[in-house]
Amino acid sequence: MSTTSPADHDESMLDGVGVTTFLGDVDRHMLELVDAYDGPVAAAARRPIAAGGKRLRPLLVRAARPRALDSDSQASMAFDTCSLRAGAAVELIHTASLVHDDLLDGADLRRGEPTIGATSGRDVAIAAGDLLFSLAFDTLVQCRAATDVPRVQRATRVLARAARTLAQGEAMQARQLRLPYLGEGAYLDRCGMKTGVLFEAALQLGAILGGAELEDVDLLGRFGRTVGTAFQLADDVLDCGTPDAEAILGKRPGADLRDGTMTLPMLRAVQEDAELGELLAAPIADDQVEPLLDRIRATGALETSTAFARSMARDAEALLAQLDGRFELGPLHRIAAASVDRIS
């Protein structure tokens, strides 16, 4: 149940000439942070950053820019500085979590490239993920040179809570392995803890560092967590899809089947095909994956899961009306739509 992204930036979700520059600056900053260190761990940590990605989380940081900054050039410049660091920080946390996820899942590929665990071994992968986690906080606290220290402290607490929740979500996933009759509520809790929390944190970082009111920070967080959960639902649908989904996922569909991670399409398929429950509760060999995926798809579970993901994205968009006038809503609406537009 690892989140995935194609290898290119997707700046189309936000308006403005500076978005492409912003995303490039985020990438360069992350690489500069890692390149300050020598040795095999730093070299390994550089690879998943250089592999690219949609960079949705930095986009969310930028999308949370309050409109009030338009009339204050000094505050606007401070936000530009801090949003770059905050965007890099949240993306570093995301990348670190993927490095550790791949190790726990025994994954060989990520975004079409060999994983650190596959090429450098377990010890290097653990250390590389730890390095990325530490660099995230290192760059975020440097925002104190550009904005109020209390804001930076609040932002740091948000990121720390998100990192802790990610770890709790990983532990929850381990407890839920091969439980084909898992309740959908427990599954959705896991999605929120493993994916939604970083969408939530990214928006809250941007809002906090931009000086937004507490109520708006909380509302943007709710929007982000809902959108992030819808994004994970879309990923889980794609992972049960046909082989052509590999171009979107960056890895072969069926990864969740192989490692025993129960996702919504599986849980719903079991309700239609009782024998599937017994099959999904046992370890699955490689030659079983495609027949089982065919069987899951035959139940209609992908269609109902897709509809549910789209419903969640609409629920998220409905929250945005309360922010009208204080934030630019167009990019936020496009982000919500993009969370599920990968599934037909």
C-alpha positions in Angstrom: 0.0 0.0 0.0 2.8 2.4 -0.9 1.8 5.6 -2.7 3.2 6.0 -6.1 3.7 8.8 -8.6 4.8 9.1 -12.3 8.3 10.4 -12.8 7.4 13.9 -13.9 6.3 17.0 -12.1 2.7 17.9 -12.5 2.6 21.7 -12.1 -0.6 21.9 -14.2 -2.7 21.7 -11.0 -1.5 25.2 -9.9 -1.5 28.5 -11.8 1.4 30.9 -12.2 4.6 31.1 -14.0 6.6 30.4 -10.9 5.3 26.9 -10.2 7.7 25.1 -12.5 10.5 27.1 -11.0 9.3 26.3 -7.5 9.2 22.6 -8.1 12.7 22.7 -9.7 14.0 24.6 -6.7 12.4 22.1 -4.3 14.2 19.3 -6.1 17.5 21.1 -6.1 17.2 22.0 -2.5 16.6 18.3 -1.5 19.6 17.2 -3.5 21.8 19.9 -2.0 20.8 18.7 1.5 21.8 15.1 0.7 24.9 16.1 -1.2 26.3 17.8 1.8 27.1 14.3 3.1 29.5 11.7 1.7 29.4 8.0 1.7 27.2 5.1 0.5 24.2 6.1 2.6 24.0 9.6 1.2 24.5 8.3 -2.3 21.7 5.9 -1.8 19.4 8.5 -0.3 20.0 10.7 -3.4 18.7 8.2 -5.8 14.9 8.2 -4.9 15.0 12.1 -5.0 16.7 12.1 -8.4 14.1 9.6 -9.7 11.6 12.4 -9.5 7.8 12.2 -8.9 4.7 14.3 -9.1 5.8 16.4 -6.1 2.1 16.7 -5.0 3.0 17.5 -1.4 5.2 20.5 -2.2 2.4 21.7 -4.5 0.0 21.5 -1.6 2.3 23.6 0.5 2.3 26.3 -2.1 -1.4 26.0 -2.7 -2.1 26.9 0.9 -0.7 30.4 0.4 -3.1 32.8 2.0 -4.4 35.6 -0.2 -3.6 38.2 2.5 0.1 37.9 1.5 -0.7 39.6 -1.9 -0.7 43.0 -0.2 2.5 42.5 1.8 5.6 42.0 -0.3 7.9 41.3 2.7 5.5 38.6 4.0 5.2 37.2 0.5 8.9 36.9 0.1 9.2 35.2 3.5 6.5 32.7 2.5 8.4 31.9 -0.8 11.5 31.1 1.3 9.6 29.1 3.9 7.4 27.2 1.4 10.5 26.0 -0.5 11.9 24.6 2.7 8.5 23.2 3.9 7.9 21.7 0.5 11.2 20.0 0.5 10.7 18.9 4.1 7.3 17.2 3.5 8.7 15.5 0.3 11.7 14.3 2.2 9.4 12.7 4.8 7.4 11.1 2.0 10.5 9.8 0.2 11.9 8.4 3.5 8.6 6.6 4.1 8.8 5.0 0.7 12.3 3.8 1.2 11.3 2.1 4.4 8.0 0.9 2.9 9.9 -0.8 0.0 12.2 -2.5 2.5 9.3 -3.8 4.6 7.4 -4.9 1.5 10.4 -6.5 -0.1 9.8 -4.4 -3.2 12.4 -4.4 -6.0 11.2 -1.5 -8.0 10.0 2.0 -7.3 9.0 4.4 -10.1 10.5 1.9 -12.5 13.9 2.0 -10.8 15.5 -0.6 -8.4 14.9 0.2 -4.8 17.7 0.9 -2.3 17.1 -2.3 -0.5 17.4 -4.3 -3.8 20.7 -2.6 -4.8 22.4 -1.7 -1.5 20.9 -4.0 1.1 18.7 -3.6 4.2 21.2 -1.7 6.4 21.9 1.0 3.8 18.1 1.4 3.1 17.3 1.9 6.7 20.1 4.4 7.2 19.1 6.3 3.9 15.5 6.6 5.1 16.7 7.8 8.5 18.9 10.4 6.8 16.0 11.7 4.7 13.8 12.0 7.8 16.4 14.0 9.7 17.1 16.4 6.7 13.4 17.2 6.6 13.4 18.7 10.1 16.8 20.3 9.5 15.6 22.4 6.6 12.2 23.2 8.1 13.6 24.7 11.3 15.8 27.0 9.2 12.6 28.9 8.3 13.1 30.8 11.6 15.5 33.1 9.7 12.7 34.3 7.5 9.5 34.2 9.6 8.3 34.3 13.2 9.8 31.6 15.4 6.4 30.5 16.9 5.2 29.8 13.4 8.2 27.6 12.7 7.6 25.8 16.0 4.0 25.1 15.1 5.0 23.9 11.6 7.7 21.6 13.1 5.1 20.1 15.5 2.8 19.4 12.5 5.6 17.7 10.6 6.6 15.7 13.7 3.1 14.5 14.3 2.8 13.5 10.6 6.0 11.5 10.8 4.8 9.8 14.0 1.4 9.0 12.4 3.2 7.5 9.4 5.0 5.1 11.7 1.8 4.2 13.4 0.1 3.6 10.1 2.9 1.3 9.1 2.5 -0.7 12.3 -1.2 -0.9 11.7 -0.6 -2.2 8.2 1.6 -5.0 9.6 -1.2 -6.0 11.9 -3.7 -6.1 9.1 -1.8 -8.3 6.7 -3.9 -11.1 5.2 -7.1 -10.2 6.9 -9.6 -10.4 4.0 -12.6 -9.6 6.3 -11.0 -6.5 7.7 -13.6 -3.7 8.2 -13.6 -0.9 5.7 -13.3 1.6 8.5 -10.1 0.1 9.7 -8.8 0.2 6.1 -9.7 3.8 5.7 -8.0 4.7 9.0 -4.8 3.1 7.6 -5.1 5.1 4.4 -5.5 8.3 6.5 -2.5 7.5 8.6 -0.2 6.4 5.8 -1.1 8.8 3.0 -3.7 11.3 4.1 -1.6 12.6 6.9 1.1 14.0 4.6 -1.4 15.8 2.4 -2.9 17.2 5.6 0.5 18.3 6.9 1.6 19.8 3.6 -1.4 22.1 3.5 -1.1 23.0 7.2 2.6 23.8 6.8 1.8 26.3 4.0 -1.1 27.9 5.9 0.9 28.2 9.1 4.0 29.7 7.5 1.7 32.0 5.6 0.1 33.3 8.8 -3.4 31.8 8.3 -5.9 31.7 11.1 -6.1 28.5 13.2 -9.6 27.6 11.8 -8.3 27.8 8.3 -5.3 25.7 9.1 -7.6 23.0 10.6 -10.0 23.1 7.6 -7.2 22.8 5.1 -5.9 19.9 7.1 -9.3 18.1 6.9 -9.4 18.8 3.1 -5.9 17.4 2.7 -6.5 14.3 4.7 -9.6 13.5 2.7 -7.9 14.1 -0.6 -4.9 12.0 0.5 -7.2 9.1 1.4 -8.9 9.4 -2.0 -5.4 9.4 -3.6 -4.5 6.2 -1.8 -7.8 4.6 -2.8 -7.0 5.4 -6.4 -3.6 3.8 -6.0 -5.2 0.7 -4.5 -7.6 0.4 -7.5 -4.7 0.7 -9.9 -2.7 -2.0 -8.1 -5.6 -4.4 -8.8 -5.8 -3.2 -12.4 -4.6 -4.7 -15.7 -0.9 -4.7 -16.7 -1.2 -1.4 -18.5 -1.6 0.3 -15.1 2.2 -0.2 -14.6 2.8 3.0 -16.7 0.9 5.0 -14.0 2.1 3.1 -10.9 5.7 2.7 -11.9 5.6 -0.9 -10.8 3.6 -4.0 -11.7 0.1 -4.2 -10.4 -0.4 -6.8 -7.7 2.1 -5.6 -5.2 -0.5 -5.5 -2.5 -1.6 -9.1 -3.3 2.0 -10.3 -3.1 2.7 -8.8 0.3 -0.7 -9.5 1.8 -1.9 -5.9 2.2 -5.6 -5.8 2.1 -7.1 -2.9 0.1 -10.6 -1.8 -0.6 -11.0 -3.7 -4.0 -9.9 -6.9 -2.2 -12.2 -6.4 0.7 -15.2 -5.7 -1.6 -14.3 -8.6 -3.9 -14.4 -11.0 -1.0 -18.0 -9.9 -0.3 -18.9 -11.1 -3.8 -16.6 -14.1 -4.0 -16.4 -15.9 -0.7 -13.7 -18.4 -1.8 -11.4 -15.4 -2.4 -11.2 -14.9 1.3 -9.4 -18.2 1.9 -7.1 -17.5 -1.0 -6.1 -14.0 0.2 -5.6 -15.1 3.8 -2.7 -17.4 2.6 0.7 -16.4 1.1 0.4 -15.9 -2.6 2.9 -17.2 -5.1 3.9 -15.2 -8.2 2.0 -17.4 -10.5 -1.2 -16.8 -8.5 -1.2 -13.1 -8.8 -2.7 -12.6 -12.3 -5.5 -15.2 -11.8 -6.4 -13.6 -8.5 -6.4 -10.1 -10.0 -8.7 -11.3 -12.8 -11.0 -12.8 -10.2 -11.0 -9.5 -8.1 -11.8 -7.5 -11.2 -14.6 -9.9 -12.2 -16.5 -9.0 -9.0 -17.0 -5.4 -10.0 -15.0 -4.3 -6.9 -12.8 -2.0 -8.9 -15.8 -0.1 -10.1 -17.4 0.4 -6.7 -14.0 1.3 -5.2 -13.5 3.9 -7.9 -16.9 5.4 -7.2 -16.1 5.6 -3.5 -12.7 7.3 -4.2 -14.4 9.9 -6.4 -17.1 10.4 -3.7 -14.3 11.2 -1.2 -12.7 13.7 -3.6 -16.1 15.4 -3.9 -16.4 15.5 -0.2 -13.0 17.2 0.1 -14.0 19.8 -2.5 -17.2 20.6 -0.6 -15.0 21.8 2.3 -13.4 24.5 0.2 -16.4 26.8 0.0 -15.6 27.8 3.6 -12.2 29.2 2.5 -13.5 31.4 -0.3 -11.9 34.8 -0.3 -9.0 33.8 1.9 -7.2 31.3 -0.5 -7.1 30.7 -4.2 -9.5 27.8 -4.5 -8.9 26.9 -8.2 -5.7 25.0 -7.5 -7.2 23.2 -4.5 -10.1 22.1 -6.6 -7.8 20.8 -9.3 -5.7 19.0 -6.7 -8.8 17.2 -5.4 -9.8 16.2 -8.9 -6.2 15.0 -9.7 -6.3 12.7 -6.7 -8.6 10.3 -8.5 -8.2 11.2 -12.2 -5.7 8.4 -12.7 -8.6 5.9 -12.6 -11.2 5.7 -15.3 
